Amino acid sequence: MKLHMQVLIALGLGLKRNWHIFFGLIAGIFVGAWLHNSENAVLMNVLTFVGQLFIRLIQMVVIPLVISAIIIGITSIGDNKQLGKFGTKMILYYGIITVLAVTIGALLALGFKPGEGAAHYINSETSIGIQAQVETTIEAQKGNVLNLVLGFIPQNPIKSVAEGEMVPIIVFALVFALALAKVGEVNRPIVSFFESVFAATMKVTDWIMYFAAPGVFALTATSVSAFGLDIFGSISEYLLVVLLGFFIQMAIVYPIFLKIFSKASVLMLYAAVAEALMVAFGTASSSATLPLTIACCEKRGISHKVSSFVLPLGATLNMDGTALLQTVAVIFLAQAYGVALTPFLICQIAILAIVASSTCAGIPGAGLITIALVLNGMGLTPEQLVAGFAFLFTIDRILDMFRTMVNVASDTVVATAIADNENEINYDLFNNPEEYKEII
Ligand code: ASP
């Protein structure tokens, strides 16, 4: 069958398979817009409950999944040389994608200048709660880069697990898994234990996905109801620049990246991971989406070895959508405040955005907390930061949904490229839509 026919069938099947989640998403937008005007408190409470129930259910499996996936991933790669190759390639690929994201963000923001003439938005509607939250964050981050690094090393891994601190959990899991890989056969009981944990958490994910459509519907409706659809008109330039950036990443950068670094077709990949992308949109959390991201990739032929190593690390460290948004947002603020954007300052913003995005947790809103790092680094005063933040926070949820989708998509793009390079992908499954099986 001709490739374009295969792609069409893949997309068609993808839509058919996912129509219930997709329908939930679209219905959520309409119901949210209606709720914004009608203020129906009872319905709002029900929707909030359903959305939270869905998020909590998937969050419930994330920590056992991340730990078991990393341990199985690293011990199955086994020897040091192959592990080094996987690891280096992963850092390189994630790096390329994130550098491209900040470059696109900077070019678009400098070209379209969305910040000019936006000063009146920045000073209006400053909420006291947000001010306090932001001031505390900035205070905590001042001159704090070394402490930030120290914070990545868990003093007590059990406490990190109990408090859901993803980066320290990953650091511990990586070190522990490397040690297990080193000690040889004696690791069998522990590795088998984690294989069982992984299999069971994937099974739970399958069950939770029965609830994906109402969950995504409720989450989308509650987010949209907070601001209504007219938000798109009032701050359209900023929104459009960010959304255009995301579109370029998804429609141009990832396809070219896959073309250069693999034989995989991006459309086949998007069809394969459509569920994960829609859940990423609904939940605005890469971590919460992770179980599904792994399930989609594995069921479509990307080996367990690659997906269980590359995807958990990507869901925590690779946030190119977030980096793009942070770059646009900071340049936007600089333009609105009339700060001169020298080439040096632009490079500084871009580099800080790469660091800030990768220290950001895969949870809703985290990207706007770590943006303080970028703003601080460029020496804006706290008052300016607070006022600017208030504006950014108001509209953040909707952009969070989009950037999380981009973050998750790029994790799967990198996993596909590495799987291709290492002969860890089954192209019969990947390219043959008829082979696709329902995840749920
Ligand atoms: N919500 C994003 C994610 O989970 C992180 C962010 O806030 O940018 O990927």
Residues whose N, C-alpha, C, O or C-beta is under 5 A from the ligand:
A	BS01	LIG	A284 S285 S286 S287 T322 A361 G362 I363 P364 G365 A366 G367 L368 D400 T404 N407
